[in-house]
Amino acid sequence: MKNNIPYKYICIEGNIGAGKTTLSQMLAEEFSCNLILEQFTENPFLEYFYKDPERYAFTVELSFLTERHKQLQSQLKQNDLFGNINLADYSMVKSLLFAKQNLSPEEFRLFQNIFNLLSHNIPRPDLILYLHRPIERVKKHILDRARQYELNIQNEYLESIQNTYFDFFKTQTLVPVVLLDGENMDFINIPSHFDEIKNILSQEFKPGLHHLRIIF
């Protein structure tokens, strides 16, 4: 398909189980993007975190931060040589938002200092597309994909993650953020739903939060 997307670096964001990776893969195939997928399965502390969050929160968040920084720094620099769109299923700021949710205030202050040191040399996205799904739907997806360490995630935790993203997006003035609210959206099985998302990505958005609601 002809590429009419006016962005060079796009991040797909959303709650746990929102469909970020699937949508990123579909868009990358459609537009021949350089696809950057988070390697969460390589984090050796993730399973321990879900069993004992208080003990392992700082360790798991620091591990995610360093791995995300390493991956983005390497792939964005390498992909710049070819001029294609960079499409990631996460943004660097994800580390900061999950840390804010999971760490104590003292731990978060330390984490934020480390984040600031690492993130200054990672380019800001040209666009963040946030997939907003009802909590019941992301929980169903989590249960359906049956990753053992995720099965005990509570709705309250998912709601807290969602609200942390929303609070952050409200403060954004440097990056366009499109909050896509599609309660009944099924871009995997219904082509017209996927077409709607492609159409959104072809539009130019000014920095700040843009709330779009798709009704099918």
C-alpha positions as CSV (number, residue, x, y, z in Angstrom):
1,M,0.0,0.0,0.0
2,K,1.2,3.5,-0.8
3,N,2.7,5.2,2.3
4,N,0.9,8.5,3.0
5,I,1.8,8.6,6.7
6,P,3.4,12.0,7.7
7,Y,5.4,10.5,10.6
8,K,8.8,8.9,10.8
9,Y,8.6,7.4,14.4
10,I,5.2,6.1,15.7
11,C,4.6,4.5,19.1
12,I,1.5,2.3,19.7
13,E,0.6,2.4,23.4
14,G,-2.2,1.0,25.6
15,N,-3.0,-1.0,28.6
16,I,-1.8,-4.5,29.2
17,G,-3.7,-6.7,26.8
18,A,-5.0,-3.8,24.6
19,G,-3.6,-5.3,21.3
20,K,-0.5,-3.1,20.8
21,T,1.7,-5.7,19.4
22,T,-0.9,-7.2,17.0
23,L,-1.8,-3.7,15.6
24,S,1.9,-2.8,15.3
25,Q,2.6,-6.0,13.3
26,M,-0.4,-5.3,11.0
27,L,0.6,-1.7,10.4
28,A,4.3,-2.6,9.8
29,E,3.3,-5.2,7.2
30,E,0.8,-2.7,5.5
31,F,3.3,0.1,5.3
32,S,6.7,-1.7,5.2
33,C,7.7,-0.1,8.5
34,N,10.7,-0.9,10.6
35,L,9.0,-2.8,13.4
36,I,10.3,-2.5,17.0
37,L,8.7,-5.0,19.4
38,E,9.2,-5.0,23.1
39,Q,11.1,-8.1,24.3
40,F,9.2,-8.5,27.5
41,T,9.7,-12.2,27.7
42,E,13.4,-11.7,28.2
43,N,12.9,-9.9,31.5
44,P,13.9,-12.6,34.0
45,F,12.2,-10.7,36.9
46,L,8.7,-10.3,35.5
47,E,7.3,-13.5,36.8
48,Y,8.8,-12.8,40.2
49,F,7.3,-9.3,40.2
50,Y,3.7,-10.6,39.7
51,K,4.2,-13.0,42.6
52,D,5.8,-10.5,45.0
53,P,5.4,-6.9,43.6
54,E,6.8,-5.1,46.6
55,R,10.0,-7.0,46.6
56,Y,10.7,-7.0,42.8
57,A,9.1,-3.8,41.5
58,F,12.3,-1.7,41.4
59,T,14.3,-4.6,39.9
60,V,11.7,-5.3,37.2
61,E,11.2,-1.7,36.2
62,L,15.0,-1.0,36.0
63,S,15.4,-4.1,33.9
64,F,12.7,-2.9,31.5
65,L,14.1,0.6,31.4
66,T,17.6,-0.5,30.4
67,E,16.4,-3.0,27.8
68,R,14.0,-0.5,26.2
69,H,16.8,2.1,26.1
70,K,19.2,-0.4,24.5
71,Q,16.7,-1.5,21.9
72,L,15.5,1.9,20.9
73,Q,18.9,3.4,20.8
74,S,20.2,0.7,18.6
75,Q,17.2,0.2,16.2
76,L,16.3,3.9,15.8
77,K,19.9,4.7,14.9
78,Q,20.2,1.8,12.5
79,N,16.8,2.4,10.9
80,D,17.6,6.0,10.2
81,L,19.9,4.9,7.5
82,F,17.0,3.5,5.4
83,G,14.4,6.2,5.8
84,N,11.4,4.0,6.5
85,I,8.9,4.6,9.3
86,N,9.9,3.4,12.7
87,L,6.9,1.7,14.4
88,A,7.2,0.5,18.0
89,D,4.7,-1.3,20.2
90,Y,5.8,0.8,23.2
91,S,7.3,4.2,24.0
92,M,10.2,5.0,26.2
93,V,7.9,6.9,28.6
94,K,6.2,3.6,29.4
95,S,9.0,2.8,31.8
96,L,8.3,6.0,33.7
97,L,4.6,5.5,33.9
98,F,4.7,1.9,35.1
99,A,7.4,2.8,37.6
100,K,5.2,5.6,38.9
101,Q,2.5,3.1,39.4
102,N,4.6,0.3,40.9
103,L,7.3,1.9,43.0
104,S,7.3,3.7,46.4
105,P,7.8,7.5,46.2
106,E,11.5,7.1,47.3
107,E,12.1,4.4,44.7
108,F,10.4,6.4,42.0
109,R,12.5,9.5,42.6
110,L,15.7,7.4,42.1
111,F,14.2,5.7,39.1
112,Q,13.2,9.0,37.6
113,N,16.8,10.3,37.8
114,I,18.0,7.2,36.0
115,F,15.3,7.5,33.4
116,N,16.2,11.1,32.7
117,L,19.9,10.2,32.2
118,L,19.0,7.4,29.8
119,S,16.1,8.9,27.9
120,H,17.8,12.2,26.8
121,N,19.4,10.6,23.8
122,I,16.2,8.7,22.6
123,P,14.2,10.7,20.0
124,R,10.7,11.7,20.9
125,P,8.0,10.0,18.9
126,D,6.4,11.9,16.1
127,L,3.1,10.4,17.2
128,I,1.7,8.2,20.0
129,L,-1.4,6.2,19.3
130,Y,-3.0,5.0,22.5
131,L,-5.5,2.1,22.1
132,H,-8.1,2.6,24.8
133,R,-10.1,-0.6,25.6
134,P,-12.6,-1.2,28.4
135,I,-11.0,-2.9,31.4
136,E,-13.3,-6.0,30.9
137,R,-12.0,-6.4,27.4
138,V,-8.3,-6.2,28.2
139,K,-8.8,-8.6,31.1
140,K,-10.5,-11.1,28.7
141,H,-7.6,-10.8,26.3
142,I,-5.1,-11.3,29.1
143,L,-6.9,-14.5,30.2
144,D,-7.3,-15.7,26.6
145,R,-3.6,-15.4,25.8
146,A,-2.9,-17.3,29.1
147,R,0.6,-16.0,30.0
148,Q,0.9,-17.7,33.4
149,Y,2.4,-14.8,35.2
150,E,-0.4,-12.4,34.1
151,L,-3.4,-14.5,35.1
152,N,-3.7,-13.0,38.5
153,I,-3.7,-9.3,37.4
154,Q,-6.5,-7.5,39.1
155,N,-8.9,-5.1,37.4
156,E,-7.9,-2.4,39.9
157,Y,-4.3,-2.6,38.7
158,L,-5.4,-2.3,35.1
159,E,-7.5,0.7,36.0
160,S,-4.6,2.3,37.8
161,I,-2.3,1.8,34.7
162,Q,-4.9,3.3,32.5
163,N,-5.4,6.4,34.7
164,T,-1.6,6.9,34.9
165,Y,-1.4,7.1,31.1
166,F,-4.4,9.4,31.0
167,D,-2.9,11.8,33.5
168,F,0.4,11.9,31.7
169,F,-1.2,12.5,28.3
170,K,-3.1,15.5,29.6
171,T,0.2,17.2,30.3
172,Q,1.7,16.5,26.8
173,T,2.6,19.6,24.8
174,L,5.5,18.3,22.7
175,V,4.2,15.2,21.1
176,P,0.9,14.5,19.3
177,V,-1.0,11.9,21.3
178,V,-4.1,10.2,19.7
179,L,-6.3,8.5,22.3
180,L,-8.3,6.1,20.2
181,D,-11.5,5.1,22.0
182,G,-12.9,2.1,20.1
183,E,-15.0,0.0,22.5
184,N,-16.2,-2.4,19.8
185,M,-13.2,-2.1,17.5
186,D,-12.0,-5.4,16.0
187,F,-9.2,-4.4,13.6
188,I,-8.0,-8.0,13.4
189,N,-11.2,-9.5,11.9
190,I,-13.0,-6.5,10.4
191,P,-11.1,-4.8,7.6
192,S,-13.0,-1.5,7.8
193,H,-11.9,-1.1,11.4
194,F,-8.3,-1.5,10.4
195,D,-8.9,1.0,7.5
196,E,-10.1,3.5,10.1
197,I,-6.9,3.3,12.0
198,K,-4.8,3.7,8.8
199,N,-6.9,6.8,8.0
200,I,-6.1,8.2,11.4
201,L,-2.4,7.7,10.9
202,S,-2.5,9.6,7.6
203,Q,-3.7,12.7,9.3
204,E,-1.4,15.4,10.7
205,F,-2.0,16.1,14.4
206,K,-0.6,19.0,16.4
207,P,1.3,18.3,19.7
208,G,-1.1,17.6,22.6
209,L,-3.9,15.2,23.3
210,H,-6.5,14.3,20.7
211,H,-9.4,12.1,21.8
212,L,-11.0,10.2,18.9
213,R,-14.0,7.9,19.3
214,I,-14.8,5.4,16.6
215,I,-18.3,4.1,16.7
216,F,-19.1,1.0,14.6
